[in-house]
Amino acid sequence: MTITQLEYVVAVATYKSFVAAAEKCFVTQPTLSMQIQKLEDELGVKIFDRNKHPIAVSEMGDMIVKQARIALAECERIFEIIVGQQNMLSGTFRFAAIPTVAPNILPGLLENYSKNFPNIKLQVKEMETNKILSAIRNNEIDAALLSTPLEEKDIKEYPLFYEPFVGYFHDGEPALKKRLIDPSDIALDRIWLLNEGHCMRNQIINLCSDQIQKMQAERPYRYESSNVETLRKMVEKNGGMTIFPELATLEFTEDQIERIRYFVDPEPVREISLITNDHFVRISVLQSLMDEILKLVPEKMRVQKKNRKILRIQSAKLEL
């Protein structure tokens, strides 16, 4: 049994195809197939059911794949030990962020990180939460920045900051007469929402009312956006209101700031964390990402350093 054979097994389990796995491993398909066959002969079991399309993992193979992921992670830990001793970060790091966080964090992160850690090559994607979880579990990405808690048993969460939500209103909306608002000030029949699949959409619906879908159906037309910036423009051009994470408002003009209202205590917030799978070992790189991300966040939002490594933080604030 070799490390290379384990890498091939994990690749086939991830991509459900010998051809795709070979491409990802930069070898020919016959070479990959031969090595997996040799491993199966050595173990005396069939790891994959080749008669199914896409290729399926056998019951015994599923246990072998899980153990192979652990073994490969432990091998990688050897390199992490060396990096830690030499105090030098290098290599490629695959990173993702959800769309409602990415515009407020990624531009500054990419600019600063490459300067401070020139030997680390970040490969960055925007992905929705469900796709991130799948990619994390399949080792397609190393870490991701998203809204938590997830309550996924095979995922580690490193809380970084709590981001408040704010209301953004069109001129003339009654709520603008108030200094602070509460959920009852949200016009459920005139609120603009993100598309389904965005975790922030669910958080807003939880904040507002379970009647919001019914009331939205009575509007003369309905539009759901895939990004926060479009929601802002819809409010300004078509009336109504929306709800933003606070970081999305930091570059607003004075006129736009006048349309923002904060919530009364306990204000609605979302917890933003870095996540990895259970077998992740490149803690030095992860810590460097934490440090650079937090430089971009107002100090009042930051989770205290001593609490960043716990799985989940209990908060007295309204949990969204």
C-alpha positions in Angstrom: 0.0 0.0 0.0 1.4 3.4 -1.0 0.4 7.0 -0.4 0.0 7.4 -4.2 -2.6 4.5 -4.2 -4.5 6.2 -1.4 -4.5 9.5 -3.3 -5.9 7.7 -6.3 -8.6 6.0 -4.3 -9.7 9.3 -2.7 -9.7 11.0 -6.1 -12.0 8.3 -7.7 -14.3 8.5 -4.6 -14.5 12.3 -5.0 -15.1 12.5 -8.7 -17.0 9.2 -9.3 -14.9 8.7 -12.4 -11.6 7.0 -13.2 -11.1 9.4 -16.1 -11.8 12.6 -14.1 -9.7 11.3 -11.2 -6.7 10.6 -13.5 -7.0 14.1 -14.9 -7.0 15.6 -11.4 -4.0 13.5 -10.4 -2.1 14.3 -13.6 -1.7 10.6 -14.6 -3.1 8.5 -17.4 -6.3 6.6 -16.7 -4.7 3.2 -17.2 -2.0 4.0 -14.6 -4.5 5.1 -12.0 -6.7 2.1 -12.7 -3.8 -0.3 -12.4 -2.6 1.1 -9.1 -6.2 0.9 -7.6 -6.5 -2.6 -8.9 -3.2 -3.5 -7.2 -4.4 -2.1 -3.9 -7.7 -4.0 -4.2 -5.8 -7.2 -4.8 -3.5 -6.5 -1.9 -6.5 -5.8 0.5 -8.6 -8.6 -1.0 -11.7 -6.3 -1.3 -13.4 -4.3 -4.0 -13.3 -0.6 -3.2 -15.4 0.5 -6.2 -18.3 -0.9 -8.1 -17.2 -0.3 -11.7 -20.5 -1.5 -13.2 -22.4 1.5 -11.9 -22.4 4.9 -13.6 -21.2 7.1 -12.0 -18.8 4.7 -10.3 -20.0 3.8 -6.8 -18.0 3.1 -3.6 -18.7 -0.3 -2.1 -19.7 -0.6 1.6 -16.2 -1.8 2.6 -14.7 0.8 0.2 -16.5 3.6 2.0 -14.7 2.7 5.2 -11.4 2.5 3.3 -11.9 5.9 1.6 -12.6 7.5 5.0 -9.5 6.0 6.5 -7.5 7.0 3.4 -8.5 10.7 3.9 -7.3 10.5 7.5 -4.0 8.8 6.5 -3.3 11.5 3.8 -4.1 14.3 6.2 -1.6 12.8 8.7 1.0 12.6 6.0 0.4 16.3 5.3 0.9 17.0 8.9 4.5 16.1 8.6 5.0 19.0 6.2 3.1 21.3 8.5 5.5 20.4 11.3 8.4 21.3 9.1 6.8 24.6 8.0 6.1 25.4 11.6 9.6 24.8 12.7 11.0 26.9 9.8 8.4 29.6 10.3 7.8 29.7 6.5 4.5 29.4 4.8 4.3 28.2 1.2 2.3 26.2 -1.3 -1.2 26.5 -2.7 -4.3 27.1 -0.5 -7.8 26.6 -1.9 -10.3 29.0 -0.3 -14.0 29.9 -0.7 -16.4 32.5 0.6 -20.2 32.9 0.4 -21.4 35.6 -1.9 -22.7 37.9 0.8 -19.3 37.9 2.5 -17.0 37.8 -0.5 -17.4 41.4 -1.8 -16.6 42.9 1.6 -13.6 40.7 2.5 -12.0 39.2 -0.6 -10.7 42.3 -2.4 -8.8 43.5 0.7 -7.7 40.0 1.6 -6.2 39.2 -1.8 -4.4 42.5 -1.9 -2.8 42.2 1.5 -2.3 38.5 1.8 -0.1 38.2 -1.3 2.1 41.0 0.0 2.5 39.5 3.5 2.7 35.8 2.4 4.2 35.8 -1.1 5.0 32.1 -1.0 1.3 31.1 -0.5 -0.8 31.0 -3.7 -4.5 31.5 -2.8 -7.0 29.9 -5.1 -10.3 31.7 -4.3 -13.9 31.0 -5.3 -17.3 32.3 -4.4 -19.7 29.5 -3.5 -23.0 29.0 -1.7 -23.0 27.2 1.6 -24.2 23.8 0.4 -21.6 23.7 -2.3 -18.9 24.7 0.1 -19.8 21.9 2.5 -19.6 19.4 -0.3 -16.2 20.8 -1.5 -14.8 20.7 2.0 -15.8 17.1 2.6 -14.3 16.1 -0.8 -11.1 17.9 -0.2 -11.7 20.2 -3.2 -11.1 23.2 -1.0 -9.1 23.7 2.2 -11.2 26.2 4.0 -14.1 28.6 3.6 -15.5 31.8 5.1 -19.3 31.7 5.7 -22.1 32.1 8.2 -22.3 29.7 11.1 -23.1 27.7 13.2 -23.6 24.9 10.8 -23.9 22.0 13.3 -22.2 19.6 11.0 -20.3 16.9 12.9 -17.5 16.5 10.4 -16.8 20.3 10.1 -14.6 22.4 12.3 -15.7 26.1 12.9 -13.4 28.9 13.8 -15.6 32.0 14.6 -14.0 35.3 13.6 -16.6 38.0 14.0 -20.3 38.9 14.5 -21.7 41.1 11.8 -24.9 43.1 12.5 -27.8 43.3 10.0 -29.1 46.8 9.1 -32.2 47.9 7.3 -31.9 49.9 4.1 -35.0 51.9 3.0 -36.3 53.9 0.1 -37.0 57.6 0.7 -40.4 58.1 2.2 -40.6 54.7 4.0 -42.1 55.3 7.5 -39.2 53.5 9.3 -36.8 56.3 8.3 -38.6 58.5 10.8 -37.2 56.4 13.6 -33.6 56.4 14.9 -33.6 52.6 15.6 -35.9 49.9 14.1 -37.2 46.5 15.2 -38.5 43.6 13.1 -42.1 45.1 13.1 -40.8 48.0 11.0 -39.9 45.8 8.1 -42.4 46.1 5.3 -42.9 42.4 4.5 -44.9 43.2 1.3 -42.1 45.5 0.0 -38.9 43.7 1.1 -36.3 42.7 -1.6 -34.7 39.3 -1.0 -31.8 37.2 -2.2 -32.4 34.1 -4.3 -33.1 30.8 -2.6 -29.8 29.1 -1.8 -28.4 32.1 0.0 -28.1 31.5 3.8 -28.7 35.2 4.4 -32.1 34.9 2.8 -33.2 32.3 5.4 -31.8 34.5 8.2 -33.9 37.5 7.0 -37.0 35.4 6.7 -36.5 34.1 10.2 -36.1 37.6 11.4 -39.1 39.0 9.7 -42.0 36.6 9.7 -43.1 33.2 8.4 -45.8 35.1 6.4 -43.3 36.9 4.2 -43.6 34.5 1.3 -47.4 34.8 1.2 -47.2 38.6 1.3 -44.6 38.7 -1.4 -46.8 36.7 -3.7 -49.3 39.6 -3.7 -46.9 42.0 -5.2 -47.4 43.1 -8.9 -44.1 41.6 -9.7 -41.4 39.6 -7.9 -37.7 39.8 -8.2 -35.0 38.0 -6.2 -31.4 38.9 -6.6 -28.2 36.9 -6.4 -26.2 39.7 -4.8 -26.6 42.5 -2.2 -25.6 45.3 -4.6 -28.5 44.6 -6.9 -30.8 44.7 -3.9 -29.6 48.2 -3.1 -30.4 49.4 -6.6 -33.8 47.8 -6.5 -34.7 49.7 -3.3 -33.4 53.0 -4.7 -35.2 52.6 -8.1 -38.4 50.7 -7.1 -39.1 51.5 -3.5 -39.4 49.3 -0.5 -36.5 48.1 1.7 -34.0 45.3 2.1 -31.6 44.1 4.8 -27.8 44.2 4.5 -24.9 42.8 6.5 -23.2 45.9 8.0 -19.9 45.4 6.1 -21.8 45.9 2.8 -22.5 49.5 3.8 -19.0 50.7 4.7 -18.5 52.3 1.3 -21.9 53.9 1.1 -22.3 57.6 0.1 -23.7 60.1 2.7 -27.1 59.9 1.0 -27.1 56.1 1.2 -26.0 56.2 4.8 -29.1 58.3 5.6 -31.3 55.5 4.4 -29.7 52.9 6.9 -31.3 52.1 10.2 -29.9 49.9 12.9 -32.0 47.5 15.0 -32.7 47.9 18.7 -31.0 45.6 21.1 -30.7 42.7 20.9 -29.7 43.5 17.3 -29.7 40.7 14.8 -26.3 39.4 13.9 -24.7 36.6 12.0 -21.6 34.7 13.1 -18.9 34.6 10.4 -16.3 31.8 10.7 -13.6 30.0 8.8 -14.4 26.3 8.5 -12.3 23.2 7.6 -13.0 19.5 7.6 -12.0 17.4 10.6 -8.7 16.2 9.0 -7.3 19.7 8.1 -3.8 20.1 9.3 -2.4 23.4 7.8 -3.1 25.4 10.9 -0.3 27.9 10.3 -1.9 29.0 7.0 -5.3 29.0 8.5 -4.1 31.3 11.3 -2.5 33.6 8.8 -5.9 33.9 7.0 -7.6 34.6 10.3 -5.2 37.4 11.1 -5.5 39.0 7.6 -9.3 38.8 7.6 -9.7 40.3 11.0 -7.6 43.3 9.9 -10.5 44.1 7.5 -13.2 43.9 10.2 -14.1 46.7 12.7 -12.7 45.8 16.1 -16.2 45.9 17.7 -17.2 42.9 15.6 -14.3 40.6 16.3 -14.4 37.4 18.3 -11.8 37.5 21.0 -8.7 35.5 20.1 -9.1 33.0 23.0 -12.5 32.0 21.6 -11.6 31.5 18.0 -10.8 27.8 18.2 -13.9 26.6 19.9 -16.5 24.7 17.7 -19.4 27.0 18.5 -19.9 30.2 20.5 -23.1 30.6 22.5 -24.4 34.1 22.2 -27.1 36.0 24.0 -27.7 37.9 20.8 -30.4 37.1 18.4 -29.1 34.1 16.5 -29.6 34.3 12.7 
